[in-house]
Amino acid sequence: VQLQASGGGLVQAGGSLRLSCAASGSIFKVDGMGWYRQSPGKQRDLVADSTSGGSTNYADSVKGRFTISRDNAKNTMYLQMDSLKPEDTAVYYCNADFRPPWGIPYNRWGQGTQVTVSS
């Protein structure tokens, strides 16, 4: 099972980007999914996450500007980022919890996608 993140790029402050994260492989069920970001020299922090039932949670710094969504039929998660600020510049990683038909649930990280916001 793999996670593939895409959609990063360079954008001016005030602009928008939409990130995607697609899960592929032998998937039985995807539980929680989330986006994290990491800037050079800093720890990786939660940006937003979503349960399989659609409950969402956001970091205070992105509330009102970012929107997380999921297409459970496609095992895909999105992050719509509006009103971007230079401080949103980071590598964005997706993360997901997978539940097999039997055995122990497991977690996977995507490879990261760079978001750069210029002032």
SVG drawing of the C-alpha trace seen along z (x, -y; Angstrom):
<svg xmlns="http://www.w3.org/2000/svg" viewBox="-19 -40 36 52">
<polyline fill="none" stroke="black" stroke-width="0.4" points="0.0,0.0 1.3,-3.4 0.4,-7.1 1.1,-9.4 1.0,-13.1 0.8,-15.7 -0.2,-19.3 2.5,-21.3 4.2,-24.2 5.2,-27.8 2.5,-30.4 2.3,-34.0 1.0,-35.1 -2.8,-35.2 -3.0,-32.5 -4.4,-28.9 -3.2,-25.4 -4.9,-22.0 -3.0,-19.0 -4.1,-15.4 -3.1,-12.2 -4.1,-8.9 -3.8,-5.6 -3.0,-2.6 -2.4,1.1 -4.4,3.8 -6.7,1.7 -9.4,3.0 -10.4,-0.1 -8.8,-3.6 -9.5,-5.1 -8.1,-8.5 -6.2,-10.5 -4.3,-13.7 -1.9,-16.3 1.3,-17.4 3.9,-19.9 7.6,-20.4 9.8,-23.4 13.6,-23.2 14.8,-22.8 11.4,-22.4 9.3,-19.4 6.6,-17.9 3.2,-19.3 -0.4,-18.4 -2.1,-20.7 -5.5,-19.0 -7.0,-15.5 -10.2,-13.7 -11.9,-10.6 -13.5,-8.1 -16.9,-9.5 -16.0,-13.0 -15.1,-14.7 -12.3,-17.2 -9.7,-18.9 -7.4,-21.9 -4.3,-23.5 -5.2,-27.0 -2.8,-28.6 -4.8,-27.3 -8.4,-27.4 -10.6,-29.3 -8.1,-29.1 -7.5,-25.4 -10.1,-22.7 -9.5,-19.0 -11.8,-16.6 -11.9,-12.9 -13.3,-10.8 -13.6,-7.5 -14.6,-5.6 -11.3,-6.6 -9.2,-6.4 -8.1,-9.9 -7.7,-12.9 -7.4,-16.6 -6.3,-19.8 -7.6,-23.0 -5.3,-25.8 -6.5,-29.4 -5.2,-32.7 -1.7,-31.2 1.0,-33.0 4.8,-32.8 4.7,-31.0 2.8,-28.1 5.9,-27.3 6.9,-23.7 7.0,-20.1 3.5,-18.7 3.1,-15.1 0.0,-12.9 -0.6,-10.2 -3.2,-7.5 -4.3,-4.7 -5.2,-1.4 -7.3,1.4 -6.8,4.8 -9.6,7.4 -7.7,9.1 -4.6,8.4 -3.2,5.1 -4.0,1.7 -1.0,-0.1 0.0,-3.6 1.7,-5.0 3.3,-8.3 3.3,-9.8 6.6,-11.1 5.9,-14.8 5.2,-17.6 6.8,-21.0 4.7,-24.1 6.4,-27.5 4.6,-30.7 6.4,-33.9 5.8,-37.3"/>
</svg>
